[in-house]
Amino acid sequence: MLLEVKQKVEQKGSLTEDYIFEDSVSALRRSGYARLDAEVRDLKQGTEAIEERARSELGMIKRDEVFYQILEKPSAQTLEKQATPSPASAVSGVPG
């Protein structure tokens, strides 16, 4: 009798853990589906999402659009490294 009670308690604990795990997996799936659903809706409704992806992932620009690339001013340390000749260039005379 005591053994049967113990087995039922262990079985109930196992079922509870299984339920919690399945519920967590289900919640993760729902959040992933919601994110994908929102992305699909954005793509269907307008060109802004498509345009943003084309720019960021493919580096595309619009027709008649001018692309400007702004470079940061190099630091003093970078300039110093560029000005110091490498040992190979000092011997061969070819800049490194």
C-alpha positions in Angstrom: 0.0 0.0 0.0 2.7 2.5 1.0 4.6 1.6 -2.2 1.6 2.4 -4.3 1.1 5.8 -2.7 4.8 6.6 -3.2 4.5 5.7 -6.9 1.4 7.8 -7.4 3.1 10.8 -5.8 6.2 10.4 -8.0 4.0 10.0 -11.0 2.1 13.2 -10.2 5.3 15.1 -9.7 6.6 13.9 -13.0 3.3 14.9 -14.7 3.5 18.4 -13.2 7.1 18.9 -14.4 6.1 17.7 -17.9 3.2 20.1 -17.9 5.4 23.0 -16.8 7.9 22.1 -19.5 5.3 21.8 -22.3 3.7 25.1 -21.2 7.1 26.9 -21.4 7.8 25.4 -24.9 4.3 26.5 -26.0 4.8 30.0 -24.7 8.1 30.3 -26.6 6.5 29.1 -29.8 3.6 31.6 -29.4 6.1 34.5 -28.9 8.1 33.3 -32.0 4.9 33.0 -34.1 3.8 36.4 -33.0 7.1 38.0 -34.0 7.0 36.2 -37.4 3.3 37.2 -37.9 4.2 40.9 -37.2 7.1 40.7 -39.7 4.9 39.2 -42.4 2.2 41.8 -41.8 4.8 44.6 -42.1 6.1 43.1 -45.4 2.5 42.8 -46.8 1.4 46.3 -45.8 4.1 48.5 -47.1 7.5 48.9 -48.6 9.2 50.4 -45.6 10.2 47.0 -44.1 11.4 45.8 -47.5 13.3 49.0 -48.0 14.9 48.8 -44.6 16.1 45.2 -45.2 17.4 46.0 -48.6 19.4 48.9 -47.2 20.8 47.1 -44.1 21.3 43.6 -45.4 22.1 44.1 -49.1 23.6 47.7 -49.0 21.1 48.8 -51.7 20.1 52.4 -52.4 17.3 54.0 -54.4 17.5 55.1 -58.0 18.6 58.8 -58.2 19.8 58.6 -54.5 23.2 59.7 -53.6 25.1 57.6 -51.1 27.5 59.4 -48.7 29.9 57.5 -46.5 31.1 59.5 -43.5 34.5 58.3 -42.2 35.6 59.1 -38.7 38.8 61.1 -38.2 41.6 58.6 -37.5 43.0 58.7 -34.0 46.6 59.9 -33.3 47.5 56.3 -32.6 46.3 55.1 -36.0 48.1 57.9 -37.8 51.3 57.0 -35.8 51.1 53.3 -36.9 50.6 54.3 -40.5 53.6 56.7 -40.4 56.0 54.1 -38.9 57.6 52.0 -41.6 57.6 48.2 -41.1 61.0 46.5 -41.1 60.2 44.9 -44.5 59.4 48.2 -46.2 62.6 49.7 -44.8 64.7 47.0 -46.5 62.9 46.7 -49.8 61.9 50.3 -50.1 58.2 49.3 -50.7 55.7 50.9 -48.3 54.1 48.5 -45.9 
